[in-house]
Amino acid sequence: MKKIIITFALATALFSCAKKENNESVDDLVKSKNVAALQAKKAAIQADLAKIDEVLSTLDVKKDEALVSVKEVKDTLFTHYLEVQGNVNTKENILVQPEFQGTLVALNVKAGQKVSKGQVLGRVDDAGLSQQVASLENQYALAKTTFERQKNLWNQKIGSEIQYLQAQTQMVSAQRGVAQIKAQYAKTIIKAPFSGTIDEVFVEKGQVVAPSAQGLMRIVNLSNMYVSTTVPESYIGKLKVGTEVAVFLTSLGKTYKGKVRQVASFVNPSNRSFGIEVSVPNPENLLRPNQVAKLKITDYVNAKTIVVPTNVVQEDSKGDKFVFIATEINVKTGIAKKIVVTTGKSSDNVTEILSGLTAKDIVVTEGVNTISEGMKLNF
């Protein structure tokens, strides 16, 4: 019985030691210099590695191979754009103001109505100016008749020169009086300064009106629209009147073809930029003042060059830019080759390649971050 107890205790102790050794780290085992424990640990690790290799082999993972997408490059047209943001506007967008203070006795238009230049929009009470016009016109008619009679007498050498000159002076004075009172009376009539649409009307008939910040109504002409923006000083000389511009309206989701119609002669010293205006057609009357527009202004064109997706261009530790191409192509496989390139400008997610690639090279476009020189490619 005593032997059985001793044997059991010994086995328990050995089991505890083995468990302790298995739980110890490699560093602990190295420090302990326990050869048996180190050999046991090595065997356990090798067994685990064998299991991992077995599983990887069943997953058909191949070493030094990569699945990629490729594309044959060709000589093509490359256009570079300056992209800036601007505001849509029109110079024919004003608040119509009364030139004469008084009661609005006539209002001939409403919001949304189209009007022509010179059309009468309303009329302010003239406070008796119309009667004054009639009175002064009568006085002028009499003065004119008197002058014409005096002139006939003078031509016949009848009467004095003083009488002739007095009659002439009275006629001219009466004529000027009529012109002045008519100019005053004209201010009571509110006319459209240009053709357009009445956007809003802020007053009612019978209301007392006078020049104010609000005005009487807003009139807008949407047929002469433009986009104003500023561009960096470095573009002086690259932009000129007539340069084509793609104008994208975010709110409409539409692109319009515009042209630069004005280039400022002044550079703002605070931000080193200058202003431009781009005329934009508005055949559907969808453009509105103060809309936000994104402008793409053509500033560089290369009629025949090679371009690649910008994301495939990488940079090595030497600072050289490179791309991978597929060589030794056999149907759907090839070998990766690193090609150092000289890049030009980038636009619309593509980059111009000035040297390093030639037409018909097969460039790796997807999976470039997983490959290296000489790797087998599947595509």
Secondary structure as GFF3:
##gff-version 3
##sequence-region A 1 379
A	DSSP	alpha_helix	2	23	.	.	.	ID=ss1
A	DSSP	alpha_helix	26	32	.	.	.	ID=ss2
A	DSSP	alpha_helix	35	58	.	.	.	ID=ss3
A	DSSP	beta_strand	65	67	.	.	.	ID=ss4
A	DSSP	beta_strand	69	72	.	.	.	ID=ss5
A	DSSP	beta_strand	75	90	.	.	.	ID=ss6
A	DSSP	beta_strand	93	96	.	.	.	ID=ss7
A	DSSP	beta_strand	102	107	.	.	.	ID=ss8
A	DSSP	beta_strand	114	115	.	.	.	ID=ss9
A	DSSP	beta_strand	120	124	.	.	.	ID=ss10
A	DSSP	alpha_helix	129	155	.	.	.	ID=ss11
A	DSSP	alpha_helix	161	186	.	.	.	ID=ss12
A	DSSP	beta_strand	189	191	.	.	.	ID=ss13
A	DSSP	beta_strand	196	201	.	.	.	ID=ss14
A	DSSP	beta_strand	208	209	.	.	.	ID=ss15
A	DSSP	beta_strand	217	220	.	.	.	ID=ss16
A	DSSP	beta_strand	225	232	.	.	.	ID=ss17
A	DSSP	three_ten_helix	233	235	.	.	.	ID=ss18
A	DSSP	beta_strand	244	249	.	.	.	ID=ss19
A	DSSP	beta_strand	254	263	.	.	.	ID=ss20
A	DSSP	beta_strand	273	280	.	.	.	ID=ss21
A	DSSP	beta_strand	292	309	.	.	.	ID=ss22
A	DSSP	three_ten_helix	310	312	.	.	.	ID=ss23
A	DSSP	beta_strand	314	315	.	.	.	ID=ss24
A	DSSP	beta_strand	321	330	.	.	.	ID=ss25
A	DSSP	beta_strand	333	340	.	.	.	ID=ss26
A	DSSP	beta_strand	342	347	.	.	.	ID=ss27
A	DSSP	beta_strand	350	355	.	.	.	ID=ss28
A	DSSP	beta_strand	362	366	.	.	.	ID=ss29
A	DSSP	three_ten_helix	368	370	.	.	.	ID=ss30
A	DSSP	beta_strand	376	378	.	.	.	ID=ss31
###
